[in-house]
Amino acid sequence: EEARLRERSDALAAYQQQALAAFTLKLKTVYDNGETIYTGACQPCHGQNGHGDGTAASRLIIPAEDIAAIRADRDYIYGILKNGTPGSAMPYFRLYEREKLERLMDTLSQRFDMFAPPQKAPRRTGSQSFSIWANTCSVCHGIDGAVSPFGHTLLPAPPDLRAYSLTHERALAVIRNGYPGTVMPPFRAFPEAVLEELAAISNSFRTGR
């Protein structure tokens, strides 16, 4: 047993200096600006360009969101950063005071235009799509984009669409393909015109603040 432990220790010794250097660098890093916080806390999952393709993303059951496609109210994103998203790998960042999270949100705005005004619907919405929303989508998202009582029981819960939207292209992709690891199913069986209109409806509730 002693020989086995010594062999294991020798095998790990090669990595000791590398691990110590990485740990020392972390201790010396001052997390006092948005870019540094993004690199250390967000980029491993969301990636350098925000597309959910960071080095840790492949290990997630629920994929990291493409945050470059989020268009949301600043206070709503602050709540997500502070409290995390229960049921997903998105942790809370209460260790950062408000000022540092504000600097991180400045970075999210500069990099991804996250707090841009809502997009206008690219087309008029027909009655069939409104009916699908009312009878299917509203079960989780609510008629008016507010999370329904049932939606609040889900982990993760759907976003409040009154304060959170996606680019039209991203909303369309989620509706068409679903969101793996969540109860959001794919709706690719619907005609493309209906999918386009459902994406427009999902982005119609946010007024922007």
CORNOR-V827327 format. One record per helix or strand. SS is the DSSP state (alpha for helix, beta for strand). FROM is the first residue (numbers start at 1). TO is the last residue. Records with the same first field share a line. If there is no record, write none. Layout:
SS->FROM-TO ; FROM-TO
//
This chain:
alpha->2-28 ; 34-46 ; 57-59 ; 67-69 ; 74-83 ; 98-112 ; 127-141 ; 151-153 ; 168-177 ; 192-202
beta->70-72 ; 164-166
//
